[in-house]
């Protein structure tokens, strides 16, 4: 998932294009990293003492550190003169990279994502997140004058029907508040992606957004602590809590699955067409659901299976169809 239109355009200018074999490996690793975020969050919240606000803070902070280090090593500040950085600035994420709006959208995604996974299985959460992100991106395209072909409208209807089936009241329906939070997380990430579409240096932009979001996440954690157990977390003794295992999962989610994962994705993007880059991400909810069976002992229910086919198949029709301009 990425700040520079994660479901589409590749970063520029003149990116280095990996060979087909290397691009395939990089793409696979990026999809595994994206799926790992759901698994790591669910593991942390169900098997350790960490609360959602603390998990969000550690994830954002460790992601900021990881991305800053990657940007520094990769020498992304060399393009600073082209994007407004001052001459002589140190390597790493440029001071002007990213934006406060992007950081706010990033925090909204990360916080809603963490709190949603208190009550939601990893597979269901990934499907809702992915569907909400794609819906937001599609709506963003429509607002810019893009027009869908009839088959694409049919695909959008199929995807929405799949989500409706997943959320329909019943024994297998997810918790309503958790589902609402995960949909909000997806919408926030869609907005974040749309804000970053024009970025010419996506790693530096993402690093800048993570750095800006870190103090916001600290304020969220403070608010959760003041709110107590009913407002901030799942521990009976207070709003915040953590242990070694929870911190490890949060750091892995931020530094590895987010920081390194996004960087790998940016390296693969130049070798992928926009449609292929979007299509390959259809695998993320599937990978998450399968990994959740192994790591969390979750079951793939018939409702989740049918909903997944409808949502992912419908989105595939939208992605692969030919979009027109008004």
Steps between C-alpha positions, in 0.01 A plus 500: 500500500638828402467873510550540128175342381559157639264343254641659190765732368867433545736754655706719276706671364700247296472215749729201480303216341577154646512191279197275477633241745610756757173689462302182567699428817469861621125498435452175690700631796298824503168312500621281786602813693160663447323186622738477796370830640160343568651182646744686726233739628256220575772294670600797716147584609388144572815339639687780679418782743547789257200725432399647161619855573844383613524265203419789266761726661778240484406401145506860376821590686690188390370544145625859499845389618516220244391717208731784603792258507404350163466846347839597641672188369335531160603865476156629415599851601694519172173590335442774758577781261223374273242488776583806703755378754766749601853453365730333748222318683598170656414170333181333611141614495497862383361758739237595243403144415149390584225719642296540815187398310673183389618435856149548637359253246780255583425520873125463439570182304745353752290579807170375356681191370637416846178558691298303242715193554393479864180330386564385143676203344799572278342361183174695536688816594731480198206453264310798646814714496586412142143553379476839670835616360404399147155659530658826616748495212223430248284781640802728484542416132132566430527838671789589265289429194574133437208296368448128543391265223185291557704192591692705757176623656392137520827414672454784749149376576629145547769620743251706702267201510781285636566752776129516580493121531800506732341764723149355501374411850563138592724268696801571276450878474788709638454732795320812365734750668808307391368481143428875500850575625661278235297662223608840638862378498466402134343831408780686681764300314323569172510873575867467599578330170313765300689777682831339406430432132712791379803417716825476303684338790256262672744362756595847621135607498392193697787547746398864549139403561600233754723751680215752520253232612720384790421793736133470403511133601657602831208737563259217418674274751481774765129545434450124525684495833282781635184333371568183698416140414169580333646756263854396435564133511402152600678468834292498817751711689525799271492645152858418401715195542776306330747220542807379315305286255260780413781745442682251277190447287445877473861565397486220243179650361646850481863448407475183291148450364439873448838670453687226313180371338413837345857548380498158330169588335640828365795305356263260321252761370707624201478152344120479537226662296235686699246222441746228599610690810138530609409143403785333686378654824185292472719231655544683832169404666544142378854479640379653826214251537728202433770631734238557771405132484861403572603776742174572681293186460224693322246329276408599147120499526274444198378859531855636494589280203198608292544865600868487405422361155236768442710792631829404336335389176298820479804716565693306235230590245531867592880495484535315172224691318569805288420819688391800293538872563190716509 
